[in-house]
Amino acid sequence: MGVFRITGGHKLKGEIVPQGAKNEALQILCAVLLTKDLVTIHNIPQIRDVLKLIDLLAKLGVEVNKLGDFSYTFKADQVNLDYLNSEEFKIQAAALRGSIMIVGPLLSRFGKGFIPSPGGDKIGRRRLDTHFVGLQKLGGNFEYLKETSFYKISTNGRLKGTYMHLDEASVTGTANLVMAAVLADGETTIYNAACEPYLQQLCTMINDMGGKIHGIGSNRLTIHGVESLGGTTHTILPDMIEIGSFIGLAPMTESEITIKNCRIDQLGIIPDTFRRLGVEMEFRGDDIYLPAQKNYEIDTFIDGSILTISDSIWPGFTPDLISIALVTAIQAKGNVLIHQKMFESRLFFVDNLIDMGAQIILCDPHRATVMGLDKKVKLKGITMTSPDIRAGVALLIAAMSADGVSHIKNIEQIDRGYQFIDTRLNAIGAKIERLDSI
């Protein structure tokens, strides 16, 4: 288990380029299974989860070629469906939650899709009902093997277009159903669909391949099934979660940072949410400039009551940045209630922040009140363990702002979502060492 050793108190200065979006990459990579033709994808982040999925596709028989640091070609003209029955597939797919999104394209193109219960962050229940109920409505025959936690779905012929109203606006569920419906016979309407920029990118890519998806960017998608799809070239967006992480990092460490090439038009309310926490920023073209801030102050509601920041489905504030918003508030002036609605275990990392000296009350599994220290008291370095990707980076930000040395264990979780994060931050003044153990 790897460890970061962080020497806190270093102010950063310089430019940093966000990686390609992890959540988009996982969807886009699964979509290469929809065609036998060549698909070229640029700006693929070199992170653990994405590289695992690329390896899984290669084991399935997809021809994978790396063109450069972040560009690949994929050709799924000789997919080996027998691999789905192998023990290696069960182990490999179970280690990666994003693997669930191979089911839709496999079912639509080949008539069957298997997946073990997938892994991922331990942040609470993450059920798969939305995926499989929707696939059943399209004509899939579903079977769950409880003793092996294995999901199987198949069809005797071509899937049939239908109307469905999703019970939750699941991003991966919507992606799976879109990829299944695009090769189905007839028209499919998906209501209460997720509409995140990453899902919009997937739909746009499929349309570039010859698909017919309407309503992109809304919560009602209409998909006219086509006989087949062709190849395309696609570029992945910069990662909004990493951009938000850097926005929160700057005031905590009193750093002057420019985040390059952000696709600000795709960030939604993320910048404004951090502005309400007191973070100053300036848009310079498509870059975000963050000045060094000695102090910053949390806003209140109009009537003077305590600000609440809560997560929501897009276009609300993404749950993946709740941990970052919470840690940013630690050294602000003022108070904020952080309300994490979606996952019941995501806020438990705050015990580490309290041990570092943060003033936080964990009200219940979903709510935490942060009473800002206003830089009057510095956090202290401690040894802690990263429970998930986003909490891991929140702890990293806290450690970089703290007095003394901190150690973060289980950094494999951070590596799942952040590309060379230690190297990139060290290049602008951080002091982070990667150790095998302590």
C-alpha positions, 0 to 999 in steps of 0.5 A: 500500500503506497503512501504520500509523505507531505511536508505542509506549509509550501505555497504553490505558484505556476500553471497546471493543466487539468487531466482528461475527465475520468468519468467521461473516459470510462463512458467513452471507452465502453462506447468503442464496443458499439462499432467494428470500425476504428475509434480514435480518442484523445486526452485520455487520463493516465489513471488507474481506473482508466488504464484498467478499463483499457486493459479489460477491453484489450482482453476482450479482443479490442485492438488497442494502440497507443498513439501518444501520451494521451491518445489511443485507437481502438478497433472492436472488430474481433470481440471475444465473448468467451472471455466473459465466462473466464475467471480472469474477467470476473476478477478484472471487472470486479475491481472496476466500477466503470466496467458496468458500462460494457454491458449496454454496448455488448447487449446491443451489438452482440446480444449478451452482456455479463458483469460481476458486482463491480468495485469502486469507492466505498462511499455507500450503497451504489445499486445497479437496478437502474441499469438492469431494469432499463435493459429489461425494458429494451428486451433484455432477459436478466439473471442475477447469480446471487452466490457469485454476485454475477449479473447476466443479461441477454436477448434472443434478437435485436433490442426493441425501442421503448419508453422508460422513466428512470427511477434515478438520474444515474449517470452510468445508468443513463450511459449504459441505456443510451449505448444499448438503445442506439442499436435497438429497433425503433425509438427509445425515450429515456426520461429523467436521464442524467445530463452531465457534460460527460453524458452529453459528450458520449451522446455527441460522440455516438451521433458522430458515429452515425447514431440518432440521439436528440435532446442532448443536454436535457433530462429527456433523450430520444434515441432512434435506433440504427443498424450499425455505427461507424468509427470516429475521433473524439477528444475528452473534456478536461476533468471538472473534478480536478479543476474544482480540486485545484480551485479549493487547493489555492486558498487553503495553501495561499497559492497563486495558480493558473488552471489552463484550458478549463472549458469554463463553459462546461463547469456549470455552477462549480466556480460560483459555488467556490466563490460563495466559499470566498475563493477569488478567481478570474477567468482569463480566456479559458484559463482560471487564475487564482490569486494568493489569498491570505484570508477568505470569507464564506458567504451567507444566504440573503437573510444572513443565515448560514450557507448550505452547500449540497450536492445534486444531479446536474446542473446542480453541484456535483457530489464528487466535489463535496469533499473539496468544498468541505476542506476548503471551508476549514480555513475560511472565515465563517460557517457552512453546512455541507450536505452530502445527499447521495452517499451515506459514507462519504463524509466519514473522512472528516474525523481525520480533519478534526484530528488535524485541528479542523472545527467540524461537527459531523451532524449525521452521515450526510451533514457536517457543519464547518466552523472556519478557522480564518487562518488563525490556527493552522492544521497539524500534520498527522498520519491518515488513510484515504478512504476514496478518491475524492476524500483522498485529495481533500486530505491531501489539500489539508496536509499541504496546508498544515504545519509539519509532516503528514502521511496519507496511506492507501494512495492507490485510491487517489491514483484511481482518479488523479493523474501523476498528482504528486509530480504535477503539484511538486512542479509548482512548489508542493513537497509530496514524496511517494513512499512504498510504506511507512 
